[in-house]
Amino acid sequence: MSETVEERVRKLISGIIDPHSGQDLVSAGALRGVGVSQGRVSIDIQLGYPALSWQSTLSSQVKAALEADAMIESAAVSVSCRVGAHRVQEGLTPMPNIRNVIAVASGKGGVGKSTVAANLALALRAEGASVGVLDADIYGPSQPRMLGLSGKPDTKDGNRIEPKLNHGIQVMSIGFLIEEDTPMIWRGPMVTQALQQLLSDTNWVDLDYLVIDLPPGTGDIQLTLCQRVPVSGAVIVTTPQDIALLDARKALKMFEKVNVPVLGIIENMSTHRCTHCGHEEHLFGEGGGQRMAEQYGVPLLGELPLDIRIREQADQGTPVVAALPDSEIASRYRTIARNSAARLSLQARNKSIQFPKIVIQNT
């Protein structure tokens, strides 16, 4: 029996691998429709994650692959994105108006986790998603300064508080409720209760992703938060050096214990490039994040350099993704954002939340 045009189209598209999810477009469920009229075909591709900066590339790639085949005269390719809600830990109820919660964690302080969390949120926003940030580091909240926000949050009814807004994302932090130099001398139960209140008593508005900047470590506070907060997936931030990787492994195992999928590992401070001579070297070792990813069977979502601009822009309240959107560093963050969201899109859906959103379309 001869192969039909539609069968040929599906076969060709099944050979195109999405570099962000690691799956071909058919296996990932991205091929939503095929129309055939003699030798002309129309293709509808719908990604399960925001990919504004990649959609035209994908459209061109699919079009070229199809039109190179003798059975196909011409191809029209439509690419859109739709972010769905994904399953959380058993026994927990997803948050209203939040499709997915992504926890950003590190087993060790000082690896740049908060800076990565802020730029990851901004990169998801730049790719077309609606994004919020919850600063869960009660003892050292840094997101207000990094995201250029200050002052007490507003409330419309005296019970619930409004998130602060800047750079197109919604933000909540204990740092908005205390003075910047006031120490939080709280025990663990008080911290977890305060964070649950910040999460549930904030009027988040229709978020595709809420990025939670977890406090460093894997102690009682972190474990309790991961057991009580409905998390769809987690990313682990580490540096290449062995001492940081030891603690990053503990963070990964913590998420395994509470049945939270680890979307992958981000290696921060991978290399340093001299601003004077351009020489690049691995100050903290080389390949540690890749080895850890291979050891635990999770992807390496990306590598980030030790660059003075990342620190300077965060200190000034405009992280590098917002301040230098066309820079190579911002491009790396956007790739990491697409990789993280694509891996999450492969997880099981949560059918109890029914407010899907079309993020962007490219035809």
C-alpha positions in Angstrom: 0.0 0.0 0.0 1.4 3.4 -1.0 2.0 6.0 1.7 -0.5 8.9 1.8 0.6 12.5 1.9 -0.6 12.8 5.5 1.3 9.7 6.6 4.4 11.1 4.9 4.0 14.4 6.7 3.6 12.8 10.1 6.7 10.6 9.4 8.8 13.7 8.5 7.7 15.7 11.5 8.4 12.7 13.8 12.0 13.1 12.7 12.3 16.7 14.0 13.6 16.8 17.5 12.7 19.7 19.8 16.0 20.6 21.4 14.3 21.9 24.5 12.3 18.9 25.5 14.6 16.3 23.9 11.6 14.6 22.1 10.4 14.6 18.6 7.4 16.8 17.8 5.0 13.9 17.4 6.0 12.1 20.6 5.7 15.3 22.5 2.2 15.8 21.3 3.0 19.1 19.6 1.6 18.1 16.2 -2.1 19.1 16.6 -3.3 19.1 13.0 -2.5 18.2 9.4 -4.4 19.5 6.5 -3.8 18.1 2.9 -5.0 19.5 -0.4 -3.3 17.6 -3.2 0.4 18.4 -2.8 -0.2 21.4 -0.4 -0.2 20.8 3.3 -1.0 22.9 6.3 0.5 22.1 9.7 -0.6 23.2 13.2 2.1 22.8 15.9 1.3 23.7 19.5 4.2 23.7 22.0 3.4 23.2 25.7 5.7 25.9 26.8 6.5 29.5 25.9 9.0 29.9 23.1 8.5 33.3 21.5 12.1 33.6 20.3 12.2 30.1 18.8 8.9 29.8 17.1 9.9 31.3 13.8 13.0 29.1 13.7 10.9 26.0 14.3 8.3 27.1 11.7 11.1 27.5 9.1 12.7 24.2 10.1 9.4 22.2 9.7 8.6 24.0 6.4 12.0 23.3 4.9 11.8 19.6 6.0 8.4 19.2 4.4 9.0 21.0 1.2 12.2 19.1 0.6 10.1 16.0 0.1 8.9 15.1 -3.4 5.4 14.3 -2.3 4.8 17.8 -0.9 4.4 20.8 -3.2 4.2 23.5 -0.5 3.7 23.7 3.3 2.1 26.3 5.5 3.2 25.9 9.2 1.5 27.5 12.2 3.3 27.4 15.6 1.6 28.4 18.8 2.2 27.9 22.5 -0.2 26.8 25.2 0.9 26.5 28.8 -1.1 24.0 30.8 -1.3 23.1 34.5 0.8 20.1 35.6 0.5 17.7 38.4 1.7 18.5 41.9 2.5 16.3 44.9 -0.2 13.8 45.9 -2.5 15.2 48.6 -1.9 18.9 47.7 -4.3 21.2 45.9 -3.0 23.4 43.1 -3.1 27.1 43.8 -5.9 29.1 42.2 -4.7 31.3 39.3 -1.3 29.6 39.2 -0.9 26.9 36.6 2.6 25.8 37.7 5.0 26.4 40.6 8.7 26.0 39.8 11.0 25.8 42.8 14.5 27.1 42.4 16.8 25.5 44.9 20.4 24.9 45.9 21.9 22.8 48.6 24.4 25.5 49.4 24.3 29.3 49.7 26.5 31.6 47.6 26.0 29.8 44.2 23.8 32.6 42.7 20.5 30.9 43.2 18.5 34.1 43.8 20.0 35.9 40.8 19.3 32.8 38.6 15.7 32.7 39.9 15.1 36.4 39.1 16.5 36.1 35.6 14.7 32.8 35.0 11.4 34.5 35.8 12.2 37.4 33.5 13.3 35.0 30.7 10.1 33.0 30.9 8.3 36.4 30.7 10.4 37.3 27.7 9.4 34.1 26.0 5.7 35.0 26.3 4.5 33.6 29.7 2.7 35.2 32.6 5.1 34.9 35.5 5.4 35.7 39.3 8.2 35.4 41.8 7.8 34.4 45.5 10.9 35.1 47.6 10.9 32.3 50.1 14.2 33.2 51.7 12.8 34.7 54.9 16.2 35.1 56.5 17.8 36.9 53.6 15.2 38.2 51.1 17.0 39.6 48.0 14.3 39.6 45.3 13.0 43.1 46.2 16.4 44.7 45.6 17.2 42.5 42.6 13.8 43.3 40.9 13.9 47.0 41.8 10.9 47.0 44.3 10.3 48.4 47.7 7.5 49.6 50.0 4.6 47.9 51.7 2.2 45.8 49.5 -1.3 47.2 48.9 -4.5 45.4 50.1 -8.0 46.0 48.7 -10.0 44.2 51.4 -7.6 44.2 54.4 -7.1 40.4 54.2 -5.4 39.7 50.9 -2.3 41.5 49.6 -1.5 42.6 46.0 1.8 41.5 44.5 4.3 44.2 43.5 4.8 44.6 39.8 8.0 45.4 37.9 9.6 44.3 34.6 6.3 42.7 33.7 6.3 40.1 36.6 4.4 39.8 39.8 6.5 39.7 43.0 5.9 38.9 46.7 8.5 38.8 49.5 8.8 39.1 53.2 11.2 41.9 52.4 8.2 44.1 51.5 6.9 43.7 55.1 10.0 44.4 57.1 12.9 46.9 57.0 15.8 45.9 54.9 18.2 45.7 57.9 15.8 44.0 60.2 16.9 40.4 61.1 14.3 37.7 61.0 14.8 35.8 64.3 12.2 33.2 63.7 12.1 29.4 64.3 11.2 27.0 61.5 7.5 26.7 62.1 7.0 30.4 62.1 8.9 30.7 58.8 6.9 28.0 57.0 3.6 29.5 58.3 4.7 33.0 57.1 5.6 31.6 53.7 2.4 29.7 53.3 0.5 32.9 54.1 2.5 34.9 51.6 1.8 32.3 49.0 -1.9 31.8 49.7 -2.9 35.4 50.7 -1.4 37.1 47.7 -3.7 38.0 44.8 -1.7 36.4 42.0 -3.3 37.1 38.7 -3.5 34.3 36.1 0.1 33.0 36.3 1.5 30.4 33.9 4.5 30.0 36.3 5.2 31.1 39.8 9.0 30.9 40.4 9.8 30.3 44.1 13.2 31.3 45.2 13.8 28.8 48.0 16.2 29.4 50.9 19.5 27.5 50.5 20.0 24.2 52.2 18.0 21.0 52.7 16.9 21.3 56.3 13.5 21.3 58.1 12.3 24.6 56.5 13.1 23.5 53.0 11.6 20.0 53.4 8.5 21.3 55.0 8.0 23.9 52.3 8.3 21.2 49.6 5.8 19.1 51.4 3.2 21.8 51.8 3.6 23.9 48.7 2.1 22.4 45.5 5.1 22.3 43.2 5.0 21.2 39.6 8.8 21.0 39.2 12.2 22.1 40.5 15.5 23.2 39.1 18.8 22.9 41.0 21.4 25.6 40.8 25.0 24.7 41.4 28.5 25.8 40.6 31.0 23.4 39.0 33.1 22.9 42.1 32.9 19.7 44.1 31.8 21.2 47.4 28.8 22.9 45.7 27.9 19.7 43.8 27.9 17.7 47.1 25.2 20.0 48.5 23.3 20.2 45.1 23.0 16.4 45.2 21.3 16.7 48.6 18.8 19.2 47.2 18.0 16.9 44.3 17.5 13.9 46.6 15.2 16.1 48.8 12.9 16.7 45.8 12.9 13.0 45.0 11.7 12.2 48.6 8.7 14.5 48.3 7.9 13.4 44.7 8.6 16.7 43.0 10.1 16.2 39.5 13.5 17.7 39.0 13.4 19.5 35.7 17.2 19.8 35.5 20.4 21.4 36.7 21.7 24.9 36.0 25.4 25.3 36.3 26.2 28.9 37.4 29.6 30.5 37.3 30.8 27.9 34.7 33.5 30.1 33.2 35.0 33.6 33.7 36.0 35.8 30.8 38.5 38.6 31.5 37.0 42.0 30.7 40.5 43.2 29.7 42.0 40.5 27.6 39.1 38.2 26.8 40.8 35.1 28.3 38.2 32.6 29.5 38.9 30.0 32.2 37.1 27.6 34.5 37.7 29.2 37.9 35.6 26.7 39.9 36.2 23.5 37.9 34.8 22.2 34.7 32.0 19.9 33.7 30.6 19.3 37.3 27.0 20.1 36.4 27.1 17.8 33.3 28.5 14.9 35.4 25.8 15.4 38.0 23.1 15.5 35.4 24.3 12.3 33.9 24.6 10.6 37.2 21.0 11.3 38.2 19.5 11.1 34.7 18.3 14.7 34.5 19.1 17.3 31.9 21.7 20.1 32.2 19.4 23.0 31.4 22.3 25.4 30.7 25.6 26.9 31.8 26.0 30.6 32.9 29.2 32.6 33.1 30.7 34.5 36.0 30.1 37.9 34.5 30.3 41.3 36.3 27.2 42.5 34.4 25.0 39.9 36.0 26.0 41.1 39.5 25.9 44.8 38.6 22.4 44.7 37.0 20.9 42.7 39.8 22.3 45.1 42.4 20.7 48.0 40.4 17.3 46.4 40.4 17.2 45.5 36.7 18.5 41.9 36.2 20.5 41.3 33.0 17.6 39.7 31.1 15.7 42.9 31.5 18.6 45.3 31.2 20.4 43.7 28.3 17.8 41.7 26.5 19.8 41.3 23.3 23.0 40.2 25.1 24.5 36.7 24.9 23.9 36.3 28.6 20.2 37.0 28.3 20.1 34.6 25.4 21.5 31.9 27.7 18.9 32.6 30.3 16.1 32.4 27.7 17.4 29.1 26.5 17.4 27.8 30.1 13.8 29.1 30.5 12.7 27.3 27.4 14.5 24.1 28.5 13.0 24.2 32.0 9.4 24.9 30.7 9.7 22.3 28.0 10.8 19.6 30.5 7.8 20.6 32.7 5.5 20.4 29.7 6.3 16.6 29.4 5.0 16.0 32.9 1.4 14.7 33.5 -1.3 17.4 33.3 -3.4 18.5 36.2 -7.0 18.3 34.9 -8.5 20.1 38.0 -7.3 23.4 36.6 -9.2 24.4 33.5 -7.9 27.8 32.4 -5.5 27.2 29.6 -3.9 30.2 27.9 -2.6 30.8 24.4 0.7 32.5 24.9 1.7 33.6 21.4 1.2 32.4 17.8 3.4 32.6 14.8 2.1 31.8 11.3 
